[in-house]
Amino acid sequence: MGELALVQSPGVPDSPVVTVAPGWALAAVAILGALVLVAGMLDGVLSARSSGGPGGGASGAARPFGEAARLMRQRRRTTVQADTLLWRVGGAGLIVTAALMVAVVPLGRWTIFDLDVGVMWFNAMDVMVWALVWLTGWGANSAHSLVGGYRFLAHGLGYELPLMFALVAPAIAAESLNVGRVAAAQDGLWFVVWMPVAFLVYLLGVAAFSVWGPFAPALGSDVAGGVRAELSGVDRLVFETGRYALLAAGAAFAVPMFLGGGAGPLLPDWAWVLVKTVTVLSLLVWLRRRLPAFRPDTFMEVGWLVLLPAVLVQDLLVAVVAVWRS
């Protein structure tokens, strides 16, 4: 990995991005880890400020390191007749899924996988989160964590279809499911400008599959417990890291889909991708304490009766514009 190895994508000819050598996947994982750290520190700062604790922002920024050290020292608990393999696969799988999501996100003109169906790839990965979170609840053999798993599935019934159709809008406008081509199609006008409904629904979907903010009931904020009720030690640390990783991956995917990819003045394209990703990630972290929690049944009604029709209308308008242009 001494020098960047570029390989012409085997997909669509004249692809706007080029694939790098497989070894550079380690760099992508490192960037994802840095984004997780940024999200954790920002969340710690906001939490410290809202609680009014001593030290303010400084102590909040150090909170993720202290929490990680505490969990690494904590002894792993286990429940009676727990399915340990499924239990731990659920938590660790979140990190793997986040890494597979960012694999199709172009860093400027470079990408790891230049798939012709990159948009569908991302959607398939976010559906995989359903199984992983539910396995975390199921594997513990505990009623509390199982309730959390089913709560997450109930939320999923409300967000998944709107999220899917939110991703359809930029794909229709670009006339491609290739992520690089979607980013290139925004030359001169970013999709977020004329697809605001799809963008907002997408961000809501990212918060949902990251079990974040309004979708925290699946984690057990009440007496019923949640999907992580029985997690402790390294297992809990891995699960929490996976949540932040999914949030970072969702923020990164928003850049080529809605924010013009690496387009921007002065800075190189890869730097603009990182700047935009951190901006979206910061917004998602900040919104965690600004939005009320959604009960699964209430959000299911909102998702099917409000979000889904709204994003379908957005898709229809985009399709009309795309036909008019062609």
Phi, psi and chi 1 to 4 in degrees:
 res  aa     phi    psi   chi1   chi2   chi3   chi4
   1 MET       -   29.1  -72.6  173.7   51.3      -
   2 GLY   -66.5  -36.9      -      -      -      -
   3 GLU  -134.1  157.1   62.9 -179.1   71.2      -
   4 LEU   -69.2  123.6 -175.2   64.6      -      -
   5 ALA  -101.6  118.9      -      -      -      -
   6 LEU  -105.9  136.9  -60.2  178.9      -      -
   7 VAL  -129.2  130.7 -177.2      -      -      -
   8 GLN   -62.4  132.2 -177.4   63.7   39.4      -
   9 SER   -60.2  136.2  168.6      -      -      -
  10 PRO   -77.6   -1.3   30.5  -35.5      -      -
  11 GLY   -82.0 -125.3      -      -      -      -
  12 VAL   -65.7  134.9 -178.8      -      -      -
  13 PRO   -62.8  151.6   20.7  -31.6      -      -
  14 ASP    55.1   42.3  -60.4  -37.0      -      -
  15 SER   -64.2  140.7  175.4      -      -      -
  16 PRO   -70.1  -11.1   24.6  -33.5      -      -
  17 VAL  -125.6  161.4  -63.7      -      -      -
  18 VAL  -123.1  148.0  -71.1      -      -      -
  19 THR   -85.5  145.7   56.5      -      -      -
  20 VAL   -99.5  168.6  -62.6      -      -      -
  21 ALA   -61.8  147.8      -      -      -      -
  22 PRO   -55.4  -30.0  -26.4   34.4      -      -
  23 GLY   -60.0  -23.8      -      -      -      -
  24 TRP   -74.0   -3.6  -77.2   90.5      -      -
  25 ALA   -62.1  -29.3      -      -      -      -
  26 LEU   -63.9  -37.3  -63.0  176.6      -      -
  27 ALA   -65.3  -39.0      -      -      -      -
  28 ALA   -63.1  -40.7      -      -      -      -
  29 VAL   -64.9  -38.5  172.8      -      -      -
  30 ALA   -64.3  -40.9      -      -      -      -
  31 ILE   -64.9  -41.5  -66.9  173.3      -      -
  32 LEU   -61.2  -41.8  179.7   62.0      -      -
  33 GLY   -62.6  -38.4      -      -      -      -
  34 ALA   -65.0  -39.3      -      -      -      -
  35 LEU   -65.6  -38.4  -67.7  173.0      -      -
  36 VAL   -60.1  -42.8  168.3      -      -      -
  37 LEU   -64.7  -42.6 -172.0   58.6      -      -
  38 VAL   -61.0  -45.3  167.9      -      -      -
  39 ALA   -63.3  -42.3      -      -      -      -
  40 GLY   -64.7  -41.4      -      -      -      -
  41 MET   -67.4  -42.6  -67.0  174.5   66.7      -
  42 LEU   -64.1  -41.9  178.3   58.8      -      -
  43 ASP   -62.8  -38.1 -168.4   34.4      -      -
  44 GLY   -65.4  -41.3      -      -      -      -
  45 VAL   -63.1  -47.1  169.0      -      -      -
  46 LEU   -64.6  -37.1  -64.9  175.9      -      -
  47 SER   -66.4  -42.0  177.7      -      -      -
  48 ALA   -65.0  -40.1      -      -      -      -
  49 ARG   -68.4  -38.7  -72.0 -177.8  176.3  177.6
  50 SER   -70.2  -31.0   63.7      -      -      -
  51 SER   -86.8  -14.1   62.2      -      -      -
  52 GLY    68.2   28.2      -      -      -      -
  53 GLY   -72.3  165.5      -      -      -      -
  54 PRO   -67.5  146.7   24.4  -33.4      -      -
  55 GLY    92.0  -23.3      -      -      -      -
  56 GLY    55.9 -130.4      -      -      -      -
  57 GLY   -63.5  -36.0      -      -      -      -
  58 ALA   -62.8  -47.7      -      -      -      -
  59 SER   -67.4  -33.5   63.1      -      -      -
  60 GLY   -66.2  -40.1      -      -      -      -
  61 ALA   -64.4  -30.2      -      -      -      -
  62 ALA   -86.1   -8.5      -      -      -      -
  63 ARG   -58.6  -43.4 -178.4  173.8  -62.6 -177.9
  64 PRO   -58.7  -35.4  -22.4   32.7      -      -
  65 PHE   -69.8  -41.9  -58.5   99.0      -      -
  66 GLY   -65.4  -40.7      -      -      -      -
  67 GLU   -66.6  -39.4 -176.1   66.6    9.6      -
  68 ALA   -64.2  -42.6      -      -      -      -
  69 ALA   -63.8  -39.5      -      -      -      -
  70 ARG   -64.6  -43.6 -178.6 -174.5   70.9   82.0
  71 LEU   -70.2  -32.5  -70.0  175.5      -      -
  72 MET   -69.8  -27.0  -69.1 -178.8   70.1      -
  73 ARG   -85.2  -21.0  -67.0 -166.1  -53.3  -92.3
  74 GLN   -71.7  141.4 -173.2 -178.6   70.3      -
  75 ARG   -74.8  137.2 -178.4  179.9  177.6 -178.5
  76 ARG   -68.7  127.1  -81.6  175.4  165.5  173.6
  77 ARG   -92.5  159.4  -62.0 -168.4  -54.1  -91.8
  78 THR  -141.0  153.5 -173.9      -      -      -
  79 THR  -102.4  167.0   53.0      -      -      -
  80 VAL   -68.1  129.0  176.8      -      -      -
  81 GLN    56.0   35.3  -65.3 -176.1  -17.1      -
  82 ALA   -71.0  144.7      -      -      -      -
  83 ASP   -86.8   87.5 -167.1  -36.4      -      -
  84 THR   -59.8  -38.7  -53.6      -      -      -
  85 LEU   -62.6  -52.4  176.6   61.0      -      -
  86 LEU   -63.3  -38.0  -66.4 -178.0      -      -
  87 TRP   -57.5  -47.4 -162.9    9.9      -      -
  88 ARG   -83.1  -28.4  -69.7  173.4 -179.7  165.4
  89 VAL   -63.6  -37.2  163.5      -      -      -
  90 GLY   -59.0  -47.6      -      -      -      -
  91 GLY   -70.4  -48.6      -      -      -      -
  92 ALA   -66.4  -30.3      -      -      -      -
  93 GLY   -64.2  -25.5      -      -      -      -
  94 LEU   -63.3  -41.2  -62.4 -179.0      -      -
  95 ILE   -66.7  -43.4  -59.4  176.9      -      -
  96 VAL   -62.3  -42.2  175.2      -      -      -
  97 THR   -62.7  -41.9  -58.9      -      -      -
  98 ALA   -61.7  -40.2      -      -      -      -
  99 ALA   -65.1  -38.3      -      -      -      -
 100 LEU   -68.8  -30.3  -68.3  174.0      -      -
 101 MET   -64.6  -48.1  -74.5  177.9  172.9      -
 102 VAL   -73.7  -12.1  -61.3      -      -      -
 103 ALA   -63.6  -23.1      -      -      -      -
 104 VAL  -102.9    4.9  -63.9      -      -      -
 105 VAL   -89.0  118.1  176.9      -      -      -
 106 PRO   -70.9  132.0  -13.5   27.8      -      -
 107 LEU   -94.4   86.7 -174.0   62.6      -      -
 108 GLY    74.5 -115.5      -      -      -      -
 109 ARG  -104.0    7.2   63.9 -171.4 -178.2   94.3
 110 TRP  -110.7  142.1  -56.2  -43.1      -      -
 111 THR  -148.6  159.4 -173.0      -      -      -
 112 ILE   -85.4  -47.5  -62.6  174.1      -      -
 113 PHE  -121.3  117.8  -65.6  141.3      -      -
 114 ASP  -102.4   75.5 -173.7   22.5      -      -
 115 LEU   -83.4  140.8  -58.3  178.0      -      -
 116 ASP   -64.7  -21.8  -67.9  -15.0      -      -
 117 VAL  -119.3   43.3  -70.5      -      -      -
 118 GLY   -60.7  -34.9      -      -      -      -
 119 VAL   -64.3  -42.9  176.7      -      -      -
 120 MET   -67.1  -33.7  -66.7  179.4   62.8      -
 121 TRP   -59.0  -48.2  171.2  -90.8      -      -
 122 PHE   -60.7  -44.1  178.8   88.3      -      -
 123 ASN   -62.9  -38.0 -167.4 -134.3      -      -
 124 ALA   -64.9  -38.3      -      -      -      -
 125 MET   -66.4  -39.3  -67.6  -57.6  103.2      -
 126 ASP   -70.0  -29.0  101.1   68.2      -      -
 127 VAL   -69.4  -32.8  172.1      -      -      -
 128 MET   -61.3  -28.2 -172.1 -178.2  -63.0      -
 129 VAL   -60.2  -34.0  175.3      -      -      -
 130 TRP   -51.7  -52.5  -75.5   38.3      -      -
 131 ALA   -65.2  -40.1      -      -      -      -
 132 LEU   -67.8  -44.6  -65.5  171.5      -      -
 133 VAL   -66.3  -40.3  174.2      -      -      -
 134 TRP   -66.2  -37.4 -172.7   80.2      -      -
 135 LEU   -63.9  -35.3  -77.9  178.1      -      -
 136 THR   -61.9  -39.3  -55.6      -      -      -
 137 GLY   -73.2  -38.0      -      -      -      -
 138 TRP   -73.1  -42.6  170.2  -91.4      -      -
 139 GLY   -63.6  -25.1      -      -      -      -
 140 ALA   -72.6  -15.0      -      -      -      -
 141 ASN    55.8   47.3 -168.4   33.7      -      -
 142 SER  -135.9  137.2  165.5      -      -      -
 143 ALA   -63.2  -37.5      -      -      -      -
 144 HIS   -63.0  -50.0  -62.1  -65.5      -      -
 145 SER   -69.1  -33.0   58.7      -      -      -
 146 LEU   -66.3  -37.9 -172.7   59.1      -      -
 147 VAL   -60.4  -42.0  166.4      -      -      -
 148 GLY   -61.6  -39.7      -      -      -      -
 149 GLY   -62.6  -42.7      -      -      -      -
 150 TYR   -71.0  -31.9  -81.2  114.4      -      -
 151 ARG   -61.4  -41.7  -80.7  179.8  169.8  176.2
 152 PHE   -64.0  -41.4  179.5   76.7      -      -
 153 LEU   -62.7  -37.5  -66.2 -177.0      -      -
 154 ALA   -64.8  -40.8      -      -      -      -
 155 HIS   -62.7  -39.4  -89.3  135.6      -      -
 156 GLY   -60.4  -35.3      -      -      -      -
 157 LEU   -62.4  -25.7  -67.7  174.4      -      -
 158 GLY   -88.7  -30.5      -      -      -      -
 159 TYR  -101.2  -23.8   82.2   76.6      -      -
 160 GLU   -66.7  -47.6 -173.8   56.2   44.4      -
 161 LEU   -64.0  -45.9  -88.8 -179.1      -      -
 162 PRO   -58.9  -39.3  -27.3   35.5      -      -
 163 LEU   -63.4  -42.6  172.8   60.4      -      -
 164 MET   -60.1  -45.9 -175.9 -173.8  -55.0      -
 165 PHE   -74.5  -23.1  -76.0  107.5      -      -
 166 ALA   -66.7  -35.0      -      -      -      -
 167 LEU   -75.4  -22.6  -67.9  174.5      -      -
 168 VAL   -67.4  -35.1  165.6      -      -      -
 169 ALA   -57.6  -55.5      -      -      -      -
 170 PRO   -64.9  -29.9   18.6  -29.3      -      -
 171 ALA   -66.3  -38.8      -      -      -      -
 172 ILE   -64.7  -45.3  -68.0  174.4      -      -
 173 ALA   -63.4  -37.4      -      -      -      -
 174 ALA   -86.0  -10.4      -      -      -      -
 175 GLU    56.2   38.9  -60.4 -178.9   10.0      -
 176 SER  -162.3  150.9  175.9      -      -      -
 177 LEU  -100.2    5.1  -68.2  170.8      -      -
 178 ASN   -82.3  125.9  179.1  -83.1      -      -
 179 VAL   -63.1  -40.4 -179.1      -      -      -
 180 GLY   -63.1  -38.8      -      -      -      -
 181 ARG   -70.6  -33.4  -71.6 -173.0  172.3  -83.4
 182 VAL   -63.6  -42.9  172.8      -      -      -
 183 ALA   -65.1  -42.5      -      -      -      -
 184 ALA   -66.6  -27.9      -      -      -      -
 185 ALA   -70.5   -9.5      -      -      -      -
 186 GLN   -94.7   18.9  -59.9  173.7   61.2      -
 187 ASP   -61.1  114.2 -174.5   22.8      -      -
 188 GLY    97.2  -29.0      -      -      -      -
 189 LEU  -151.5  114.6 -177.1   64.4      -      -
 190 TRP   -71.0  147.2  -63.9   -5.3      -      -
 191 PHE   -63.7  -28.5  -74.0  162.3      -      -
 192 VAL   -60.1  -25.9   67.2      -      -      -
 193 VAL   -67.7  -42.0  175.2      -      -      -
 194 TRP  -114.5   12.5   58.7  -68.2      -      -
 195 MET  -131.8   49.2  -57.2  179.5 -168.3      -
 196 PRO   -63.9  -34.6   24.5  -34.1      -      -
 197 VAL   -65.4  -46.2  174.0      -      -      -
 198 ALA   -60.9  -39.4      -      -      -      -
 199 PHE   -65.5  -45.7 -179.8   63.8      -      -
 200 LEU   -66.1  -40.1  -68.1  175.8      -      -
 201 VAL   -65.7  -37.6  170.8      -      -      -
 202 TYR   -61.5  -47.0  170.4   80.0      -      -
 203 LEU   -61.3  -38.2  -67.9 -176.7      -      -
 204 LEU   -64.1  -39.0 -168.4   63.0      -      -
 205 GLY   -65.1  -38.2      -      -      -      -
 206 VAL   -62.9  -45.0  171.0      -      -      -
 207 ALA   -60.6  -35.7      -      -      -      -
 208 ALA   -69.9  -49.5      -      -      -      -
 209 PHE   -76.3   -8.8   68.1   63.3      -      -
 210 SER   -92.5    4.2  -56.9      -      -      -
 211 VAL    51.4   54.2 -155.4      -      -      -
 212 TRP  -119.8  145.8 -167.4 -102.3      -      -
 213 GLY    56.2 -113.6      -      -      -      -
 214 PRO   -61.2  -15.5  -22.1   32.9      -      -
 215 PHE  -103.3   16.0  -55.3   93.9      -      -
 216 ALA   -66.3  -19.8      -      -      -      -
 217 PRO   -52.9  -27.6  -31.6   36.5      -      -
 218 ALA   -65.0  -19.3      -      -      -      -
 219 LEU   -87.7  -10.2  -60.8  177.6      -      -
 220 GLY    90.8   66.9      -      -      -      -
 221 SER   -90.4    6.5   56.2      -      -      -
 222 ASP  -130.4 -170.7   57.2   15.8      -      -
 223 VAL   -66.5  -20.0   70.5      -      -      -
 224 ALA   -71.8  -14.5      -      -      -      -
 225 GLY    79.9 -173.3      -      -      -      -
 226 GLY  -154.7 -174.4      -      -      -      -
 227 VAL   -62.5  -24.4   71.3      -      -      -
 228 ARG  -102.7   15.9   62.7 -177.8  179.5 -175.6
 229 ALA   -57.6  -36.4      -      -      -      -
 230 GLU  -101.0    1.5  -53.8  -65.0  -15.0      -
 231 LEU   -78.0  142.6  -70.0  174.5      -      -
 232 SER  -152.9  165.1   60.0      -      -      -
 233 GLY    59.3 -138.5      -      -      -      -
 234 VAL   -63.4  -34.2  175.5      -      -      -
 235 ASP   -60.2  -42.9  -65.5  -30.2      -      -
 236 ARG   -68.9  -38.6 -168.6  178.6 -175.1   97.4
 237 LEU   -61.8  -43.0  176.6   60.5      -      -
 238 VAL   -64.3  -42.6  168.5      -      -      -
 239 PHE   -63.7  -45.1 -177.5   83.3      -      -
 240 GLU   -65.7  -39.2  -65.7  -60.7  -31.8      -
 241 THR   -62.2  -38.8  -58.5      -      -      -
 242 GLY   -62.5  -37.6      -      -      -      -
 243 ARG   -63.1  -47.1  -69.9  177.2   60.3 -140.1
 244 TYR   -64.7  -36.3  -77.8  102.9      -      -
 245 ALA   -65.1  -40.3      -      -      -      -
 246 LEU   -65.0  -39.5  -71.6  171.2      -      -
 247 LEU   -62.3  -42.2 -158.9   69.2      -      -
 248 ALA   -67.5  -40.4      -      -      -      -
 249 ALA   -64.8  -40.3      -      -      -      -
 250 GLY   -64.4  -39.1      -      -      -      -
 251 ALA   -65.0  -40.0      -      -      -      -
 252 ALA   -66.1  -38.4      -      -      -      -
 253 PHE   -70.7  -25.2 -163.4   71.6      -      -
 254 ALA   -64.8  -26.2      -      -      -      -
 255 VAL   -66.1  -53.6  174.6      -      -      -
 256 PRO   -73.2  -22.3   26.8  -34.7      -      -
 257 MET   -82.8  -35.0  -64.8  -60.1  -69.9      -
 258 PHE  -130.5  -20.5  -65.5   98.9      -      -
 259 LEU  -113.7   23.2  -59.0  176.6      -      -
 260 GLY    77.7   11.7      -      -      -      -
 261 GLY    62.0 -127.1      -      -      -      -
 262 GLY   -89.2   12.2      -      -      -      -
 263 ALA   -68.1  136.6      -      -      -      -
 264 GLY   161.4  157.9      -      -      -      -
 265 PRO   -82.5  158.5   31.2  -34.5      -      -
 266 LEU    67.9  -60.1  -58.3  178.5      -      -
 267 LEU   -76.3  154.0  -61.5  177.1      -      -
 268 PRO   -66.3  159.8   20.4  -30.7      -      -
 269 ASP   -60.6  -38.8   51.9    6.7      -      -
 270 TRP   -64.9  -33.8   60.7  -92.7      -      -
 271 ALA   -68.6  -37.8      -      -      -      -
 272 TRP   -65.2  -37.0  -88.2  116.0      -      -
 273 VAL   -60.2  -43.9  170.9      -      -      -
 274 LEU   -67.8  -41.1  -65.0  178.4      -      -
 275 VAL   -62.2  -45.9  168.3      -      -      -
 276 LYS   -66.2  -38.1  -66.2  173.8 -175.4  178.5
 277 THR   -62.9  -46.3  -61.4      -      -      -
 278 VAL   -63.3  -36.5  171.2      -      -      -
 279 THR   -63.7  -48.7  -58.6      -      -      -
 280 VAL   -64.7  -40.8  175.8      -      -      -
 281 LEU   -62.5  -42.6 -179.0   58.9      -      -
 282 SER   -62.6  -39.3  -59.6      -      -      -
 283 LEU   -62.0  -44.6  174.3   64.1      -      -
 284 LEU   -64.5  -40.9  -70.1  170.2      -      -
 285 VAL   -65.5  -42.6  172.6      -      -      -
 286 TRP   -63.7  -37.3  178.6   78.2      -      -
 287 LEU   -71.3  -11.4  -72.9  174.9      -      -
 288 ARG   -54.8  -41.8  176.9 -178.6 -176.8 -178.9
 289 ARG  -100.4    6.9  -65.5  170.6 -179.6   81.6
 290 ARG  -102.9  -13.1  -63.0  -62.6 -174.8  -85.6
 291 LEU  -116.7  141.1  -62.0  175.7      -      -
 292 PRO   -72.1  156.0   27.3  -34.5      -      -
 293 ALA   -70.1  144.1      -      -      -      -
 294 PHE  -101.2  125.8  -66.0  139.4      -      -
 295 ARG   -67.5  139.6  -82.6  176.5   37.7 -176.6
 296 PRO   -53.7  -43.5  -27.3   34.6      -      -
 297 ASP   -68.4  -37.1   58.3  -27.9      -      -
 298 THR   -67.2  -45.1  -58.9      -      -      -
 299 PHE   -67.6  -31.0  179.4   70.2      -      -
 300 MET   -62.6  -39.8 -159.8 -179.5  -53.5      -
 301 GLU   -65.1  -44.6  -68.6 -178.0    7.3      -
 302 VAL   -62.5  -43.4  173.3      -      -      -
 303 GLY   -61.9  -42.8      -      -      -      -
 304 TRP   -84.9  -30.0  -77.0   77.4      -      -
 305 LEU   -99.9  -18.6  -60.0  179.6      -      -
 306 VAL  -119.8  -60.4  178.8      -      -      -
 307 LEU   -65.4  -45.9  -62.4 -178.6      -      -
 308 LEU   -63.3  -49.3 -174.9   56.8      -      -
 309 PRO   -60.9  -38.6  -23.4   34.1      -      -
 310 ALA   -64.1  -44.1      -      -      -      -
 311 VAL   -73.5  -28.3   78.1      -      -      -
 312 LEU   -67.8  -38.9  -74.8  174.5      -      -
 313 VAL   -62.9  -40.9  170.5      -      -      -
 314 GLN   -59.1  -45.0  176.4   78.9   94.6      -
 315 ASP   -61.4  -40.7  -71.4  -13.2      -      -
 316 LEU   -62.5  -44.3  177.1   60.3      -      -
 317 LEU   -63.4  -41.0  -66.4  175.8      -      -
 318 VAL   -63.9  -41.1  171.4      -      -      -
 319 ALA   -63.5  -40.4      -      -      -      -
 320 VAL   -62.8  -44.1  170.3      -      -      -
 321 VAL   -63.7  -41.5  171.8      -      -      -
 322 ALA   -64.1  -40.8      -      -      -      -
 323 VAL   -67.3  -40.3  171.4      -      -      -
 324 TRP   -63.1  -40.1  175.9   75.6      -      -
 325 ARG   -65.2  -37.2  -78.0 -179.4  171.4 -179.8
 326 SER   -83.5      -   60.9      -      -      -
